[in-house]
């Protein structure tokens, strides 16, 4: 594992995705679970300013969530999250179901953390030090 400079995140290097393209299904090596690209998260100094800039610059931006510490927009089917540096690393997020999240966490020794929106996830370090989030949404 390697330390991430934001909030002492520990980013293990033990998760590989094969054949992944944004918006496409992919496979986690050694698993039969569906994996889908979920979002990109960008660190910004001010969530409100970032969302305002994107709304003014990119047509059709829909704000899915906004508060002082976290924001999420969607445009053309792509989700972009805005995070503060002291709360989350910038990252790419891949979505799995809750059972697969648990399986991957146990297999890799990762700690699953709950989020305020009901999702759960863990982070790993990808090639070049890129943070990767593996996330599951609550069953509906």
N, C-alpha and C positions, 0 to 999 in steps of 0.2 A: 504494500500500500504506500501511497505517497500523500503527503499533506497538501491540502489545498489552502491557499492563503486566506480564503474567506471562512470565517467562523470555525476554523479548525476542521473543515470537512476532510474526511479521509476517503481517498479515491482509489480503491483497489483496481488492479488491472486485469481482472479475470472474467471478462464477459465479451464474447465475440458475436457479431451479427454478420450474416452472409447475405448477399444479394439485396441489400437495402437501398431503396430509392425513395425520396420524399413522396408520401401519399401512397406508396405501394406496400404490399405485404412482404414481409421478410421472414427469415427463419433464424432463430437463435441456435447456434451450433449445438447439436445433441438434443434438440427439443422438437416436439411436434406442435408447439404452441404458435398461434398467429402473433406476429409482432407488427405493429403499425407505427409509422412516424407520427409523433404527436405535436411537438412544438420546438421552437428555438427560443432560448432565453438570453436576453442581452442585459448586461449590467448597465445601469444608467444612474446619474446623480439625482434625478428628479422624475418620478413616475408620471406626474401630471404633465410636465413639459414634454416628455417623450411621447405620450399618447396624443397630446395636442399636435405635435409635429407630424406624426404619422397620419392623423385624421386630415390635416391640411394638405398633406403631400400625396397620399395614395388614395385614389377614389375607392369608395365602397368599404372603407374600414369600419368594422363593427366592434364596439368595445364590449367585451364579454365580462370583464371585471376590472374595477379600478378602486384602489385605496391608496393611502400614502406610502405603503411599502411594497405593493405588488400590483401589476397590471397585466391584462391579457387582451389582445386584439386578434381579429381574424380578418383576412382579406384574401379573396380569390381562393378560399379553401385552405389557406396557410395560417397557422396560429403563431403569434409572436408574443412572448412574455417579456415583461420588463421587471427586473429585480434590482435590489440594492446590494452593493458589494459586501456589506456586512451581514447579509442574510442568506444569499445563495450565490453559487458560482454561475457564470455564464455557461450555458450547456445546450446540448441537443437531447431531446427527450423521446423515448420509444415507449409505446403503450403495449402492455400485456394485460391479461386478466388477473384477478386476485390470486387464483391458485398458482399461476405461473410465476407471479411476483414472489410468492412464498417459496416456491421450489427453487427459483434462481437465488434468492437470498440465502436459503439454507445451504445450497450447493456451493455458493461462493463465500459464505461467512459474512454476509452483509446485514446491516441493521436496517430494517424497514422503519421509516418514520412517517407518521401521519401529517397531513397538511390541513389547514383550516377549511379548505373546500371539500373535504371528505376523501380526497385522493390519498394514496400512500406511495412511497417510493424509496429508492436508494440510489446513490451515485457511485459510479466507477470512473476510473481514469482511462480514456481512450488514447489512441495514437497521438503523439505530439503533445500530450498533457491535456487534451480536450476533455472536459467533464461531460459525462453521459449520464442522464437520468433514466432509470427504468421505473415506469409509473403505472399504477392501476387505478381505475376509477371505480367507485362503489357500484355494485350490481344494481340494476334498475328494474 
